[in-house]
Structure formats: structure tokens, C-alpha cells
């Protein structure tokens, strides 16, 4: 019997998906439809939550408050990411998703109450952000590992792209709704809305007919098997490694640099920053729509090439002297990163056996979400010493090079192994 961790069964080698219908046809599956609705609902709540979180943090403690909550909602991915993947392979994925949503919904109830009462401290935001991200570290691998069992492996790219495009569209709608709601209600209401969105998500997932139950067998799964599974898949391994490096650079420069550039170089206020954010979301939507319609055969390889979109993306931002140019740059950058994320997750869902898929997706989740923390710590401080244009210009060159080096390294490793 072949080792399911170190060998790639022939039937799991990536192949061109069979001709099929539109991605929306996947919604005919009742279980996928419920899971899709759950994710979209919680994404709407999260888009409103982000506005409330940033506003309260800035109002309570200034820029340091924003840094504190951003670290709190990034670090748990590093701490719990691998164990979240292990849990997805060791227990019911359906119950894990429901439990994660319940935790996220319940933890926001006291936050909303304190905010409405006018007594929400910074430490309360930090603790809530930490718990939310910790629960997400368990939800994400379970969710990702469930998708292939609902739509079949040949359709995972379309499923992931459909969810991404809808989630980003909902985020734009959420930000627009927020602007209208804030004319007559306090921002702390958004914490309550997000709490309800997670509880609704839990209820929808609980209604799925086919929960994924595992036969544990005689040997318990081990975390290291998730990393070991990448060893015989050099292109997938390179995609994960580049994901961590690229997101560290791009997230750190975006978080610290875009507000600074919009304010100091483009001489725009919060409204200008919001419009740039809409441009970024539009790029993600474009990526999702494109990948929902266009079947990519070599997904891990394509994920590495997608980082080249940061050359026009951050290049335009670096040289922007008007808001439309910055918006165009944000669009290109988002289309590159969103494509890379969808493709690397889809590659894992196609190539990796179900018995260890949760752990591999846990590694990817840790790499992706944890890189926001490393970017905040390693890249964002550069803006205290270097101009925003210089940082974005450097990132526009470095990120594509990192992707191409990963591609070349994977090819070289494959040739040596052969």
C-alpha cells in the first residue's frame, strides 16, 4: 500500500476538469448552497465589524490601538493554524465549523453590549479579536476540506472563486450600507450584527445533511503529516512558501502605506481611502468571476505566476499622482493576490488525499493569515523611515521576483527528483 502522505496517487494528479456548466450551477447542491450562504452571511457581518473595530480602536488609543487589534487578529493564525488543520482531519468538519461560528457569535455579544453602553475598553477589543481569529483558524481548514466532498475535486476552483467573488461583492455592499446606517445608529451596533451573522451561519451549516465524520482508525493523525504531504508536491510547496513571503510584503505595505499615501501624497481623506478599498475589492471580484469561468489545469504553477500582477498593481500605486491611478493599482494588486489564494487552495483540494487535506489546508491558512502579522511587524514599520512611494515601488519589483523564483525552484526540484 502506498503512503497516503508521501505519495501522490495517480487518480489525484491534477487534470483538466471535465466540461461543465457555470459555477452557479454548483448551487443546485443543497449542502453547498447552505455552506455558501453561511460564508456569505458571515462575510457581510464581518465587513461591518471591520469598520466598528477600526473606529473604536482608533478612538480609544489612536494608531497604536489599531496596531494592537490588527496583531490580535493575526497572531492566533500562527498559534492555532496547524492544530486547526489537525482538528479538521480528526473530528467532524461540520461540527467544527458550527462550533467555531458559535464561539465567534457569542464572544461578540459582550463587546456589542459594552460598545452600546459606552464602556468598551481597548483590552476588550484585543481579547475579542484574538478569540475571533483563533476560532477562524479552526473554521477555515474544516471549510476548505469540506468543499471537495460537496462539489467534487474537478469543481473546487469554480466553487472557491464563486465564494470569493460573492464575498467581496457583499463586502462592498456592507461598506455602502454602513455609510447609510451610521447616519442614525451608533457604530457599535455593527458588533451585534456580526454576532448575529455568525449565529445564522452556524444554523445554516448545522442543516447540512452530510456532515463529514472521520474513521480515526488505530493511529491518530499527526500535525507533521500536513507539512510532509507537501514534500512530494514541489509546485504546491513552492506556492505555499511564496504565499507566506508575498503576503508578508504586500499586507505590511498595504496596511501601513495606503492610508499614508492617500493622505500625504494624494491629499485625500478617509473617503479617498475608502474608494481605494473599493478598487481592491473590485479586483478580487474580477478574479473570482474569471476563475469561476476559466478552468486552470496547473493551479499551483498559476498561483506563482499570479504574483506578477503586483508589478502593475503596486507600480501604479507607487507612481500615482491621482486617485484613479491608485484605484487601478489596487485593482491589479487584488486580482493578483486573490487569484493566487484561490488557486493554491484549489490545488491542495485537488491533489491532497482527503485523510490529510485538513492539515495541509491548516498549513496554508497559517501561512496566509499569519503573514499578516509578520507583515505588520516587519514591513509596516518601514514607513516611519522610508517614503510610501519607495516602499510600494520596491514591493512592485520584489513580489513578482519572489513568485518567479518559487516557480524556478519548483521546476529545479522536480528535475532533480526525476
N, C-alpha and C positions, 0 to 999 in steps of 0.2 A: 504493500500500500504506500502511495506517495505521501510525503509530509505535506499537510494542507497549509503549513505556514511558509515553508521554504520553496515549494514547487508551485508552478502555475499550471493548473490543469488545462488541457487543450480547449475544453469547452468554455473556459473563462478568458481565453485570449480575446482582446478587443477585436471586434469585427464590425463591418458596416451594418448598421441597423437595417432591418427589412423595411421596404417601402410601407409607409403608414399614413394615417390621417394627420390632421392638425393636432397640435399639442393639447388644445382644449378638449379634444375627444377623450383624453385621459380622465376628464371629469365625469365621464359616464360610470366610472368605477365608484361605487358609493363610499368605500373606505378611503380612497384617495381624495374624493370630494370633501369628506369630513376633515381629513388632515389638512388639506389645502385651506379650507375655511377657517380652521383653527389657527393656522400660522398667519393668515391674512388679518384675522381679527386681532390677534395679539400684536401684530405689527402696527396696526392703526393706533392701539393704545400706547405702544412704545414711542411712536412719533410724537404724541402729545406729552408723554412722560419726559422725553428728552428736553423739551422746551422748559418744563417746570423744573427739572433737575438743574439745568444750567443756570436758570434765572435765580433760583433760591441759593445755589452755591455762590454765585457772583454777588448776590445781595448780602449774604451773610458774611463772607470772608474775602470778597474780591477775587482777583486772579488765582491766588493760592487755593481758594476754595474750589475753583474749577479743576485745578490740578489734582487736588485731593480726591474728588469724586471720580475723576477720569482714571486715576490709578486704582481706586477701589473697584471700578467696574472693568478693570483689565487684568489685575493680578490673579484673581481666582481662576482664570483660564489656565494659568501656568501651574497653579497648585492642584487643581482638580481635573484638568483636561484628560490626563491619562486614565485616572480612575473612572471618569465618566464613560470613557470608551470601554473599560473593563466591565462596568455595570451593564452596559448595553449588550454585551455578549454573555453575561452571566444570569440575567434575570429577564422578566417580561419587559420588552421595549415599550409596549403600550402602557403598562403600569408606571414605568419610569417617566414617560412623558407626562402622564396625568399627575403624578406626584410632584414633578418639577414645576408644572403650571400652578398647582395648588400652593406650593411654597411661595412662588413669585406673587401670586394673588394675595395671599394672607399677609405677607411681610409689608405690603404697601398700605394696608388698612390703617395702622397707627401713624404712618407717615402722612397720609391724607388728613387724618383727624388732627394731628399736630399742626399741619400747614394751615388748615382752615381755622384753627384756634389761634394762629399767630405765634406759636411757640415751638417751631421746628428748628432744632439746633443742627449745626454742621455735622456733628458726630452721628446724628440720626440719619442724615443723607448718606454718609460714608458707610455706615453699617448696612443700610438698606441696599445700596449699590453693590456692596460686596456679596450679600446674600443672593441678590438677583443674578449676578454673574455666575456665582457658584452653582445655582440651580440650572442656569443655562448651559453650564459645562456638562451637565448630565442629560439635559434635553437634546442638545444638538447631535451627539453621536447616535442616540436612540432614534431620533427622527431620520437622520441620514441613512441609517442601516435599515429602516423600515421601508423606505421608498422602493428599493428593488423588488421587495416581496409584493408590492401593490401594483406596480406598473411594468414589471419585467425589466431585466437589465438593458435590453435594447432601447428602452424608452426613458432611461433615467436622465439623460441630458435634457430632453424636452420637458420632463417633469420639473427638474431643478430650475430651468430657465423660465418656465411658466410661473413658478412660485416667486422667483426673483423679480420678474417684470411687474407682477401684480403687487408685491410688497412695496416696491419703490413707488409705484403709482399711488398706492394707498398712503405712503408717507407724504407725498406732495399734497394729496388731498387733506391729510391730517394737519399739515402746517397751514394750509389755507383756512381750514375750519377753525384752527386755533386762533388765528388773527381775528376772526369774526366773534368767536366766543369770548375772547378776552375783553371785548368792549362792555360786557355786562356780568362777567363772573370772575372770581379770583383764579389765579394760575394753579393754585394748589388742588383745584378740582381735577386737574389732569392726572394727579396721582391716583385718585379714586377711579377715574375712567380706565386707567391702565390695570388697576387691580381687577375690575370687572372683566376686562378683556382677557386676562389670564384665566379667570374662573370660567368664562364662556369657552375658551379654548380647551380647558380640561374636560368640560362637559361634552364637547364635540368629539374629542379623542376617545373618551370613555364609551361613546356609542359605536365606535368601530367594531365590526363583527369579528374580525380576525386579529386578535392580539397575538403578538409573537412570543410564544412560550419556548423556552430552551430545555433541551435534554442535556443536563450538565455532565452526564456520564460519570466515569470514575475519577477523572482528573479535572481539577478546577482550572479555568483559564488563567493565564498569567499576562501581566501588563507587557512584559518584554516581547511577547509574541507579536504585538502590534507593530513594533519597530522592526522586528526580524522579518516580518512579511514584506517590508519594502526592499529588502536586500536583493532578492532575485528580480526586482522590477525597477531597474535603474532610472528609467524615464519618470516613473511615478515618484521615486525617491528624490530625484532632482527637482521635480515640480514642487514637492513639499518643502524642501530646503530653500529653494528660491522664493517660495511664498513667504517664509519667515523673514528672509533678508529684505525682500522688496517691500513688504508691508511695514517693517520697521522704518524704512526710509520714507515711504510715502505717507504713512499715518503720522509720523513725527513731524514731517514738514507741513502736512496739511493742517494738523491741529494747531501748531504754533505759528504757521506762516500765513495762511489765507486771511484770517482776521487782521493781522498786521499789515499785509499788503493792501487789502481793501481800504483800510483806514488811512495808512500813511502814504501810499503811492497813488491809489486811485481816488483818495479823498472822498470816500463814501462811508456811510454809517452802517447800522445794523441791517437796514433794508437792502443795501448793496450786497452784504454778506449773505443774506437770505436768498437773493437772486442767484448768486454763485452756487449756493447749495442746491437750488432747484436745477441748475445746469448739470450738476453732478448726478442728481437723481435721474435726470433725463437720459444721461449717458448709460446708467445702469438699466433703465427701462429698454433703451435701444438694444443693449447687449442681450437682455433677456428675450426680447422679441426675435432677434436674429437667431439666437441659439435654439429657440423653440421651433424654428422653421428649417434651420440648416443642420443636418446631421454631420458631426465631425467624427472621423474614423479614429485618428490618433489623438485622443483627448489630452493626455499628459504632455505630449510634444507641443500641441497647440497652446496649452496653458503657459508654457515657457515663452513662446513667441508673442503671446498677448501682451506681455510686459513692455514690448516695444512701443505700445501706444502711449507710453509716458513721454516719449521723445516729443511728439507734437503736443501732448497734454500739458506737462509741466513746462515745456519750452514756451508755449503760448502764455502761460501764467507768468513766467519769468520776464517776458518782454512786454507784458500787457500794459498799455497806457490808457486803456478804456475798459469799461465794464463788459461790453460784448466779447472782447478778446479773452478776458479772464473766464467768462462763461463757456466759451468754446473750448478753452483749455481744460476746464473742469469736466466738460462732456467727454473729451477724448480720454482723460485720465480714468474716469469712472468706467467707461466702456472697456478699457484695458483690464483694470483690476477685477471688475465684475465677471468678465469673460474668463479670466484666469481662475477665479474661485469656483465658478460653476464647472469648468472643465476639469479641474483637479479632483473635485469631489465626485464628479460623474465618472472619471477614470477609475477611481477607487471602487465605486459602486459596481462598475462593470468587471473589473479584474480580480477583486479580492473575494475569496470564499466567504459565504455568509457567517460561518462559525467564528471568524476573526474580524469581520467587517467593522463591528463597533469599535474595536481597539484601534484599527487603522484610522477610522474617522475621528477617534479621540485624539490621535496624534496630529491630524490635520487641524482639528478645532483648536488644540493647544497652540499649534504653530501660528495659525491665523489670528486668533483672538489675543493670544499672549504677546504677539508682535506689536499690538497697540501700546502695551505697557513699555516694552523696550524702546519703541519709537518715542514715546513721551519722555522717557528717561535719558535716551542717548542723542536724539536728534533735535527735539524741541528746544533744549537749552541753547542750541547754536544761535538762535535768533536774538539772544542777548548780546552776541558779539559780531554776528555777520548779518548783512542785509538780506531781506527776504528774497529779493531777486536772485542773489548769488546762490542761495540755498536751493531754490527751485531750479535754477539753471544747472547746478551740479547734479541734482536728483534726476533731471531730464536725461542726462547722459549716463549716470551710473545704473539706474534701474534697468534700462534695456540691455546694457552690458552684462549685468548680473543674470538676466534671463537667457541671453545667448551663451554665456559661459556655462550655465547649467545644462543647456542643450548640448553643447560640445562635450562636456564632461560625461553626460549620459551616453552619448554615442561612443566615446572612447572606452568607457567601462564595458559597454555591450560588446565591442570588438575584442577586447581582451578576454572577456568571459567566453566568447565563441572560440 
